[in-house]
Amino acid sequence: MIGIGIVGLPNVGKSTLFNAITKAGAAEAANYPFCTIEPNIGMVTVPDERLDIISKIVNPQKTIYATIEFVDIAGLVKGASKGEGLGNKFLSNIRSTAAICQVVRCFDDDNIIHVNETVDPLRDIETINTELVFADLETIEKAIDKHKKLAANKNKESMELMPVLEKCKKHLEEFKLLKTLEFNDNELSLIKTYQFLTVKPIIFAANVSEEDLATGNSYVDKIKEYATIIDADVILISAKVEEELQEIEDDVEKKEYLESLGVKEAGLNRLIKSGFKLLGLQSYFTAGPKEVRAWTIKIGDTAPRAAGEIHSDFEKGFIRAKVVDYDDFIKYKGWKGAQEAGLLRLEGKEYIVKDGNLMEFLFNV
């Protein structure tokens, strides 16, 4: 599955936000519904101050950041699960993503059309979630029809699957997202093939005016309250501000502009970082004179799996890894200082890599 799908009702700031994220201007931003028809895909650098600090110590020829993929998906309207608007295309595109970023309009502006005429973030969220629920229900009902007959004929897989499908169906019929339903590892494995939409992790990007970027507003408060119920993150962002930031080349000017709005960091940076975690990802670093680089791995990956991100031969021939924790690497000014302080250690195949580890791998070819 590809990365994070950016979704929302038409004209909530989705494509403007995507343009700012990718800095590519690839998605046409226009004040009318469905201006985004085909999904635009952009690879985005994950901001990581740790990498900058490591580079100051190592002074490499180049610094390479981790990346995450965002997909700008067509605006959704009520009835999408029945094919309304670009519903079928929307649902197909979102099914292929690993997580969902719902952009929700949290500002008033008479000059920008709202598909439902008034601004109501919870209604907008409910519209999207309802269509996702209906789509999952349709998928489940088809699966139940198929496996009911097979289970009656003592098919082992179907007999195991049916109770899980019925459990999901009951939850969805109460208009609850599957991400709020508890599953054990076996149940998750059984339903994985269906790529249910409502089981995907969610971030809400609350698109506010620049005046509300620092503190939020009553619209944002409502989203935060709902987000706690479904275990979702809420990131305050102003698509307009992010668009303007891309026009400012000087970093000092950018910083001053953000400070004038009462914030220290661009909303996009927070959104990208949150998205990275949402996908269950983390970074470890390699550091040498040629390059300092962040490598993307899953949280919980072992040292050999981490080595395999560099090259499959590293994983196959893994012997052990040299490891220094990030704080120690910085405190003692690099590999040599950390080793002299007795803080460089050798780890084997069972080692679970921690976010921010500095690593070198020893392996047989």
C-alpha positions as a Markdown table, in Angstrom:
| # | Residue | x | y | z |
|---|---|---|---|---|
| 1 | Met | 0.0 | 0.0 | 0.0 |
| 2 | Ile | 1.1 | 3.5 | -0.7 |
| 3 | Gly | 1.2 | 6.3 | 2.0 |
| 4 | Ile | -1.4 | 8.7 | 3.2 |
| 5 | Gly | -4.5 | 9.7 | 1.2 |
| 6 | Ile | -5.5 | 13.3 | 1.6 |
| 7 | Val | -9.3 | 13.4 | 1.6 |
| 8 | Gly | -12.1 | 15.8 | 2.3 |
| 9 | Leu | -15.2 | 17.4 | 0.9 |
| 10 | Pro | -14.8 | 19.6 | -2.2 |
| 11 | Asn | -13.3 | 23.1 | -1.5 |
| 12 | Val | -12.0 | 22.4 | 2.1 |
| 13 | Gly | -8.4 | 23.3 | 1.1 |
| 14 | Lys | -7.3 | 19.7 | 0.1 |
| 15 | Ser | -5.4 | 20.5 | -3.1 |
| 16 | Thr | -4.0 | 23.8 | -1.8 |
| 17 | Leu | -2.6 | 21.8 | 1.1 |
| 18 | Phe | -1.2 | 19.1 | -1.2 |
| 19 | Asn | 0.5 | 21.7 | -3.4 |
| 20 | Ala | 2.2 | 23.2 | -0.4 |
| 21 | Ile | 3.2 | 19.7 | 0.9 |
| 22 | Thr | 4.9 | 18.7 | -2.3 |
| 23 | Lys | 6.1 | 22.2 | -3.3 |
| 24 | Ala | 5.4 | 20.9 | -6.8 |
| 25 | Gly | 2.1 | 22.7 | -7.6 |
| 26 | Ala | 1.0 | 19.5 | -9.2 |
| 27 | Ala | -2.6 | 19.6 | -8.1 |
| 28 | Glu | -4.8 | 22.2 | -9.7 |
| 29 | Ala | -6.4 | 24.3 | -7.0 |
| 30 | Ala | -9.7 | 25.8 | -8.1 |
| 31 | Asn | -12.9 | 27.1 | -6.4 |
| 32 | Tyr | -15.2 | 24.4 | -7.7 |
| 33 | Pro | -16.0 | 20.8 | -6.9 |
| 34 | Phe | -14.0 | 17.9 | -8.3 |
| 35 | Cys | -11.1 | 19.9 | -9.7 |
| 36 | Thr | -9.0 | 17.0 | -8.6 |
| 37 | Ile | -10.0 | 14.0 | -10.6 |
| 38 | Glu | -7.0 | 11.7 | -10.9 |
| 39 | Pro | -5.0 | 11.3 | -7.6 |
| 40 | Asn | -1.9 | 13.3 | -7.5 |
| 41 | Ile | 1.0 | 11.6 | -5.7 |
| 42 | Gly | 3.9 | 13.3 | -4.1 |
| 43 | Met | 6.9 | 12.1 | -2.2 |
| 44 | Val | 7.6 | 14.4 | 0.8 |
| 45 | Thr | 10.7 | 14.9 | 2.9 |
| 46 | Val | 10.1 | 14.2 | 6.6 |
| 47 | Pro | 11.6 | 17.1 | 8.6 |
| 48 | Asp | 14.0 | 15.8 | 11.2 |
| 49 | Glu | 16.2 | 18.2 | 13.2 |
| 50 | Arg | 18.3 | 15.3 | 14.4 |
| 51 | Leu | 19.6 | 14.7 | 10.9 |
| 52 | Asp | 20.7 | 18.4 | 10.7 |
| 53 | Ile | 22.5 | 18.2 | 14.0 |
| 54 | Ile | 24.3 | 14.9 | 13.0 |
| 55 | Ser | 25.4 | 16.6 | 9.7 |
| 56 | Lys | 26.9 | 19.5 | 11.6 |
| 57 | Ile | 29.1 | 17.0 | 13.4 |
| 58 | Val | 30.0 | 14.7 | 10.5 |
| 59 | Asn | 30.1 | 17.3 | 7.8 |
| 60 | Pro | 29.1 | 14.9 | 5.0 |
| 61 | Gln | 29.0 | 15.6 | 1.2 |
| 62 | Lys | 25.2 | 15.2 | 1.4 |
| 63 | Thr | 22.3 | 14.7 | 3.8 |
| 64 | Ile | 19.4 | 12.5 | 2.8 |
| 65 | Tyr | 16.1 | 12.7 | 4.7 |
| 66 | Ala | 13.4 | 10.1 | 5.1 |
| 67 | Thr | 10.3 | 10.5 | 2.8 |
| 68 | Ile | 6.6 | 9.8 | 3.0 |
| 69 | Glu | 4.1 | 9.6 | 0.2 |
| 70 | Phe | 0.9 | 11.7 | 0.2 |
| 71 | Val | -1.9 | 11.2 | -2.3 |
| 72 | Asp | -4.4 | 14.0 | -3.2 |
| 73 | Ile | -7.7 | 12.2 | -3.8 |
| 74 | Ala | -10.9 | 13.6 | -5.4 |
| 75 | Gly | -13.3 | 15.4 | -3.2 |
| 76 | Leu | -16.1 | 13.3 | -1.8 |
| 77 | Val | -19.8 | 14.0 | -1.6 |
| 78 | Lys | -22.7 | 12.4 | 0.1 |
| 79 | Gly | -23.7 | 9.2 | -1.8 |
| 80 | Ala | -20.2 | 8.3 | -2.9 |
| 81 | Ser | -20.6 | 4.7 | -1.8 |
| 82 | Lys | -23.5 | 4.6 | -4.3 |
| 83 | Gly | -21.4 | 6.1 | -7.0 |
| 84 | Glu | -22.4 | 9.8 | -6.6 |
| 85 | Gly | -20.0 | 12.4 | -7.7 |
| 86 | Leu | -16.7 | 10.7 | -8.2 |
| 87 | Gly | -17.5 | 8.2 | -5.5 |
| 88 | Asn | -16.3 | 5.0 | -7.0 |
| 89 | Lys | -13.0 | 6.6 | -8.0 |
| 90 | Phe | -12.6 | 8.1 | -4.6 |
| 91 | Leu | -13.2 | 4.8 | -2.8 |
| 92 | Ser | -10.9 | 2.9 | -5.1 |
| 93 | Asn | -8.1 | 5.4 | -4.6 |
| 94 | Ile | -8.4 | 5.6 | -0.8 |
| 95 | Arg | -8.5 | 1.8 | -0.6 |
| 96 | Ser | -4.9 | 1.7 | -1.9 |
| 97 | Thr | -3.6 | 4.0 | 0.8 |
| 98 | Ala | -2.3 | 2.9 | 4.2 |
| 99 | Ala | -3.8 | 5.8 | 6.2 |
| 100 | Ile | -6.2 | 8.8 | 5.8 |
| 101 | Cys | -5.6 | 12.5 | 6.3 |
| 102 | Gln | -9.1 | 14.1 | 6.5 |
| 103 | Val | -8.8 | 17.8 | 5.7 |
| 104 | Val | -11.6 | 19.6 | 7.5 |
| 105 | Arg | -12.6 | 23.2 | 6.9 |
| 106 | Cys | -12.5 | 25.2 | 10.1 |
| 107 | Phe | -12.8 | 28.8 | 8.8 |
| 108 | Asp | -15.5 | 31.1 | 7.6 |
| 109 | Asp | -15.2 | 32.7 | 4.2 |
| 110 | Asp | -18.1 | 33.8 | 2.1 |
| 111 | Asn | -15.9 | 33.9 | -1.0 |
| 112 | Ile | -15.1 | 30.2 | -1.0 |
| 113 | Ile | -18.0 | 27.9 | -1.8 |
| 114 | His | -18.8 | 25.1 | 0.6 |
| 115 | Val | -20.5 | 22.1 | -0.9 |
| 116 | Asn | -23.1 | 22.1 | 1.9 |
| 117 | Glu | -23.3 | 25.9 | 2.0 |
| 118 | Thr | -22.4 | 26.2 | 5.7 |
| 119 | Val | -19.3 | 25.4 | 7.7 |
| 120 | Asp | -19.7 | 22.4 | 10.1 |
| 121 | Pro | -16.6 | 20.3 | 10.5 |
| 122 | Leu | -18.4 | 17.4 | 12.4 |
| 123 | Arg | -21.0 | 17.2 | 9.7 |
| 124 | Asp | -18.3 | 17.0 | 7.1 |
| 125 | Ile | -16.4 | 14.3 | 9.0 |
| 126 | Glu | -19.6 | 12.4 | 9.4 |
| 127 | Thr | -20.3 | 12.6 | 5.7 |
| 128 | Ile | -17.0 | 11.1 | 4.8 |
| 129 | Asn | -17.1 | 8.5 | 7.5 |
| 130 | Thr | -20.6 | 7.4 | 6.6 |
| 131 | Glu | -19.6 | 6.8 | 3.0 |
| 132 | Leu | -16.6 | 4.8 | 4.2 |
| 133 | Val | -18.9 | 2.8 | 6.5 |
| 134 | Phe | -21.3 | 2.1 | 3.7 |
| 135 | Ala | -18.5 | 0.9 | 1.4 |
| 136 | Asp | -17.2 | -1.4 | 4.1 |
| 137 | Leu | -20.6 | -2.8 | 4.8 |
| 138 | Glu | -21.1 | -3.6 | 1.1 |
| 139 | Thr | -17.7 | -5.4 | 1.0 |
| 140 | Ile | -18.6 | -7.4 | 4.2 |
| 141 | Glu | -22.1 | -8.4 | 2.9 |
| 142 | Lys | -20.6 | -9.8 | -0.3 |
| 143 | Ala | -17.9 | -11.6 | 1.8 |
| 144 | Ile | -20.6 | -13.1 | 4.1 |
| 145 | Asp | -22.7 | -14.3 | 1.2 |
| 146 | Lys | -19.7 | -16.1 | -0.2 |
| 147 | His | -18.3 | -17.6 | 3.0 |
| 148 | Lys | -21.7 | -18.5 | 4.5 |
| 149 | Lys | -22.1 | -21.3 | 1.9 |
| 150 | Leu | -18.5 | -22.4 | 2.3 |
| 151 | Ala | -18.7 | -22.5 | 6.1 |
| 152 | Ala | -21.8 | -24.6 | 5.9 |
| 153 | Asn | -19.7 | -27.1 | 3.8 |
| 154 | Lys | -17.1 | -27.1 | 6.6 |
| 155 | Asn | -14.5 | -25.0 | 4.8 |
| 156 | Lys | -12.0 | -24.3 | 7.5 |
| 157 | Glu | -11.0 | -20.8 | 6.4 |
| 158 | Ser | -14.6 | -19.7 | 6.0 |
| 159 | Met | -15.6 | -21.2 | 9.4 |
| 160 | Glu | -12.8 | -19.1 | 11.0 |
| 161 | Leu | -13.6 | -16.0 | 9.0 |
| 162 | Met | -17.4 | -15.8 | 9.4 |
| 163 | Pro | -17.5 | -14.8 | 13.1 |
| 164 | Val | -15.0 | -12.0 | 12.4 |
| 165 | Leu | -17.1 | -10.7 | 9.4 |
| 166 | Glu | -20.3 | -10.8 | 11.5 |
| 167 | Lys | -18.5 | -8.9 | 14.3 |
| 168 | Cys | -17.4 | -6.3 | 11.8 |
| 169 | Lys | -20.9 | -6.0 | 10.3 |
| 170 | Lys | -22.6 | -5.5 | 13.7 |
| 171 | His | -20.1 | -2.7 | 14.5 |
| 172 | Leu | -20.5 | -0.9 | 11.2 |
| 173 | Glu | -24.3 | -1.1 | 11.4 |
| 174 | Glu | -24.0 | 1.0 | 14.5 |
| 175 | Phe | -22.1 | 3.5 | 12.3 |
| 176 | Lys | -18.9 | 2.9 | 14.1 |
| 177 | Leu | -15.5 | 2.8 | 12.4 |
| 178 | Leu | -13.7 | -0.6 | 12.4 |
| 179 | Lys | -10.6 | 1.2 | 13.9 |
| 180 | Thr | -12.6 | 1.5 | 17.1 |
| 181 | Leu | -13.3 | -2.2 | 17.2 |
| 182 | Glu | -10.8 | -4.5 | 19.1 |
| 183 | Phe | -9.2 | -7.3 | 17.0 |
| 184 | Asn | -6.7 | -9.9 | 18.0 |
| 185 | Asp | -3.7 | -10.6 | 15.7 |
| 186 | Asn | -5.5 | -13.6 | 14.1 |
| 187 | Glu | -8.6 | -11.6 | 13.3 |
| 188 | Leu | -6.6 | -8.8 | 11.8 |
| 189 | Ser | -4.8 | -11.3 | 9.6 |
| 190 | Leu | -8.1 | -12.8 | 8.5 |
| 191 | Ile | -9.6 | -9.4 | 7.3 |
| 192 | Lys | -6.4 | -7.9 | 5.9 |
| 193 | Thr | -7.2 | -9.0 | 2.4 |
| 194 | Tyr | -10.4 | -6.9 | 2.3 |
| 195 | Gln | -8.6 | -3.6 | 2.8 |
| 196 | Phe | -11.4 | -2.1 | 4.8 |
| 197 | Leu | -11.6 | 1.7 | 4.7 |
| 198 | Thr | -12.7 | 2.3 | 8.2 |
| 199 | Val | -9.9 | 0.3 | 9.8 |
| 200 | Lys | -7.2 | 2.7 | 8.5 |
| 201 | Pro | -5.5 | 5.2 | 10.9 |
| 202 | Ile | -6.7 | 8.8 | 10.6 |
| 203 | Ile | -5.3 | 12.3 | 11.1 |
| 204 | Phe | -7.5 | 15.3 | 11.0 |
| 205 | Ala | -5.9 | 18.4 | 9.4 |
| 206 | Ala | -8.0 | 21.2 | 10.7 |
| 207 | Asn | -7.7 | 23.9 | 8.1 |
| 208 | Val | -8.0 | 27.2 | 9.9 |
| 209 | Ser | -7.5 | 30.9 | 9.1 |
| 210 | Glu | -4.1 | 32.4 | 9.8 |
| 211 | Glu | -5.6 | 34.3 | 12.8 |
| 212 | Asp | -6.6 | 30.9 | 14.4 |
| 213 | Leu | -3.4 | 29.0 | 13.7 |
| 214 | Ala | -1.9 | 29.5 | 17.1 |
| 215 | Thr | -4.9 | 28.8 | 19.3 |
| 216 | Gly | -7.5 | 27.1 | 17.1 |
| 217 | Asn | -11.2 | 27.9 | 17.4 |
| 218 | Ser | -14.6 | 26.4 | 18.4 |
| 219 | Tyr | -14.6 | 24.3 | 15.2 |
| 220 | Val | -11.3 | 22.8 | 16.1 |
| 221 | Asp | -12.4 | 22.1 | 19.7 |
| 222 | Lys | -15.3 | 20.0 | 18.3 |
| 223 | Ile | -12.9 | 18.0 | 16.1 |
| 224 | Lys | -10.5 | 17.4 | 19.0 |
| 225 | Glu | -13.4 | 16.1 | 21.1 |
| 226 | Tyr | -14.4 | 13.7 | 18.4 |
| 227 | Ala | -10.8 | 12.6 | 17.6 |
| 228 | Thr | -10.3 | 11.4 | 21.2 |
| 229 | Ile | -13.2 | 9.0 | 20.7 |
| 230 | Ile | -11.7 | 7.3 | 17.6 |
| 231 | Asp | -8.1 | 7.7 | 18.6 |
| 232 | Ala | -7.1 | 10.1 | 15.9 |
| 233 | Asp | -4.6 | 13.0 | 15.8 |
| 234 | Val | -5.6 | 16.6 | 15.1 |
| 235 | Ile | -3.1 | 19.0 | 13.4 |
| 236 | Leu | -3.9 | 22.7 | 13.1 |
| 237 | Ile | -2.9 | 23.9 | 9.7 |
| 238 | Ser | -3.6 | 26.9 | 7.5 |
| 239 | Ala | -3.4 | 25.9 | 3.8 |
| 240 | Lys | -3.3 | 29.6 | 2.9 |
| 241 | Val | -0.3 | 30.2 | 5.2 |
| 242 | Glu | 1.5 | 27.1 | 4.0 |
| 243 | Glu | 1.0 | 28.3 | 0.4 |
| 244 | Glu | 2.5 | 31.6 | 1.3 |
| 245 | Leu | 5.4 | 30.0 | 3.1 |
| 246 | Gln | 6.4 | 28.2 | -0.1 |
| 247 | Glu | 6.8 | 31.6 | -1.8 |
| 248 | Ile | 9.3 | 32.7 | 0.9 |
| 249 | Glu | 12.8 | 31.4 | 0.1 |
| 250 | Asp | 14.7 | 32.9 | 3.1 |
| 251 | Asp | 14.5 | 30.6 | 6.2 |
| 252 | Val | 14.9 | 33.6 | 8.5 |
| 253 | Glu | 11.9 | 35.3 | 6.9 |
| 254 | Lys | 9.9 | 32.1 | 7.2 |
| 255 | Lys | 10.7 | 31.9 | 10.8 |
| 256 | Glu | 9.7 | 35.5 | 11.4 |
| 257 | Tyr | 6.5 | 35.0 | 9.5 |
| 258 | Leu | 5.5 | 32.0 | 11.6 |
| 259 | Glu | 6.4 | 33.8 | 14.9 |
| 260 | Ser | 4.2 | 36.7 | 13.8 |
| 261 | Leu | 1.4 | 34.2 | 13.7 |
| 262 | Gly | 2.3 | 32.9 | 17.2 |
| 263 | Val | 3.6 | 29.5 | 16.1 |
| 264 | Lys | 7.1 | 28.0 | 16.0 |
| 265 | Glu | 6.8 | 25.4 | 13.4 |
| 266 | Ala | 4.9 | 25.2 | 10.1 |
| 267 | Gly | 1.7 | 23.1 | 10.3 |
| 268 | Leu | 2.9 | 21.0 | 7.4 |
| 269 | Asn | 6.0 | 19.9 | 9.3 |
| 270 | Arg | 3.8 | 18.7 | 12.1 |
| 271 | Leu | 1.4 | 17.0 | 9.7 |
| 272 | Ile | 4.2 | 15.2 | 7.9 |
| 273 | Lys | 5.8 | 14.0 | 11.2 |
| 274 | Ser | 2.4 | 12.9 | 12.5 |
| 275 | Gly | 1.8 | 11.0 | 9.2 |
| 276 | Phe | 5.1 | 9.2 | 9.5 |
| 277 | Lys | 4.2 | 8.0 | 13.0 |
| 278 | Leu | 0.6 | 7.2 | 11.9 |
| 279 | Leu | 2.1 | 4.7 | 9.4 |
| 280 | Gly | 4.0 | 3.0 | 12.2 |
| 281 | Leu | 7.3 | 4.2 | 10.9 |
| 282 | Gln | 10.6 | 5.4 | 12.5 |
| 283 | Ser | 14.1 | 6.4 | 11.3 |
| 284 | Tyr | 17.5 | 5.1 | 12.1 |
| 285 | Phe | 20.6 | 7.0 | 10.8 |
| 286 | Thr | 23.8 | 6.1 | 9.1 |
| 287 | Ala | 26.6 | 8.8 | 9.2 |
| 288 | Gly | 29.8 | 9.0 | 7.3 |
| 289 | Pro | 31.9 | 11.4 | 5.2 |
| 290 | Lys | 29.9 | 10.7 | 2.0 |
| 291 | Glu | 26.4 | 11.0 | 3.5 |
| 292 | Val | 24.3 | 11.3 | 6.6 |
| 293 | Arg | 21.0 | 9.5 | 5.9 |
| 294 | Ala | 17.7 | 8.6 | 7.6 |
| 295 | Trp | 16.5 | 5.1 | 6.8 |
| 296 | Thr | 12.8 | 4.3 | 7.1 |
| 297 | Ile | 11.8 | 1.2 | 9.0 |
| 298 | Lys | 8.7 | -0.1 | 10.8 |
| 299 | Ile | 8.5 | 0.4 | 14.6 |
| 300 | Gly | 9.6 | -3.0 | 16.1 |
| 301 | Asp | 11.9 | -4.0 | 13.2 |
| 302 | Thr | 15.1 | -6.0 | 14.1 |
| 303 | Ala | 18.6 | -5.0 | 13.1 |
| 304 | Pro | 18.7 | -7.4 | 10.1 |
| 305 | Arg | 15.5 | -5.9 | 8.8 |
| 306 | Ala | 16.9 | -2.4 | 9.2 |
| 307 | Ala | 20.1 | -3.5 | 7.4 |
| 308 | Gly | 17.9 | -4.8 | 4.5 |
| 309 | Glu | 16.6 | -1.3 | 3.9 |
| 310 | Ile | 20.1 | -0.4 | 2.7 |
| 311 | His | 20.6 | -3.6 | 0.6 |
| 312 | Ser | 19.1 | -7.1 | 0.7 |
| 313 | Asp | 22.6 | -8.5 | 1.0 |
| 314 | Phe | 23.1 | -6.7 | 4.3 |
| 315 | Glu | 20.1 | -8.5 | 5.7 |
| 316 | Lys | 21.0 | -11.9 | 4.3 |
| 317 | Gly | 24.6 | -11.8 | 5.4 |
| 318 | Phe | 24.0 | -9.9 | 8.7 |
| 319 | Ile | 26.5 | -10.6 | 11.4 |
| 320 | Arg | 26.0 | -7.7 | 13.9 |
| 321 | Ala | 25.5 | -4.0 | 14.1 |
| 322 | Lys | 27.4 | -1.2 | 15.6 |
| 323 | Val | 25.0 | 1.0 | 17.5 |
| 324 | Val | 25.1 | 4.4 | 19.2 |
| 325 | Asp | 22.0 | 6.1 | 20.7 |
| 326 | Tyr | 21.4 | 9.5 | 19.1 |
| 327 | Asp | 21.8 | 11.5 | 22.4 |
| 328 | Asp | 25.2 | 9.8 | 23.0 |
| 329 | Phe | 26.3 | 10.4 | 19.4 |
| 330 | Ile | 25.6 | 14.1 | 19.7 |
| 331 | Lys | 27.0 | 14.5 | 23.3 |
| 332 | Tyr | 30.4 | 12.9 | 22.3 |
| 333 | Lys | 30.6 | 14.4 | 18.9 |
| 334 | Gly | 30.4 | 11.3 | 16.7 |
| 335 | Trp | 31.4 | 7.7 | 16.4 |
| 336 | Lys | 34.9 | 8.1 | 17.8 |
| 337 | Gly | 33.9 | 10.0 | 20.9 |
| 338 | Ala | 31.0 | 7.7 | 21.6 |
| 339 | Gln | 33.3 | 4.7 | 21.3 |
| 340 | Glu | 35.9 | 6.2 | 23.6 |
| 341 | Ala | 33.2 | 6.9 | 26.2 |
| 342 | Gly | 32.2 | 3.2 | 26.0 |
| 343 | Leu | 28.8 | 4.0 | 24.5 |
| 344 | Leu | 29.2 | 2.2 | 21.2 |
| 345 | Arg | 27.8 | -1.3 | 21.4 |
| 346 | Leu | 27.5 | -4.4 | 19.2 |
| 347 | Glu | 24.0 | -5.8 | 18.7 |
| 348 | Gly | 22.9 | -9.1 | 17.2 |
| 349 | Lys | 20.0 | -10.4 | 15.1 |
| 350 | Glu | 17.5 | -10.1 | 17.9 |
| 351 | Tyr | 18.1 | -6.4 | 18.5 |
| 352 | Ile | 15.0 | -4.2 | 18.1 |
| 353 | Val | 16.1 | -0.9 | 16.5 |
| 354 | Lys | 15.1 | 2.3 | 18.4 |
| 355 | Asp | 14.1 | 5.5 | 16.7 |
| 356 | Gly | 17.2 | 7.7 | 16.2 |
| 357 | Asn | 19.8 | 4.9 | 16.5 |
| 358 | Leu | 23.1 | 5.5 | 14.7 |
| 359 | Met | 24.0 | 2.2 | 13.0 |
| 360 | Glu | 26.8 | 0.5 | 11.0 |
| 361 | Phe | 26.4 | -3.1 | 9.8 |
| 362 | Leu | 28.8 | -5.9 | 9.6 |
| 363 | Phe | 27.9 | -8.6 | 7.1 |
| 364 | Asn | 29.1 | -11.5 | 4.9 |
| 365 | Val | 28.6 | -11.1 | 1.2 |
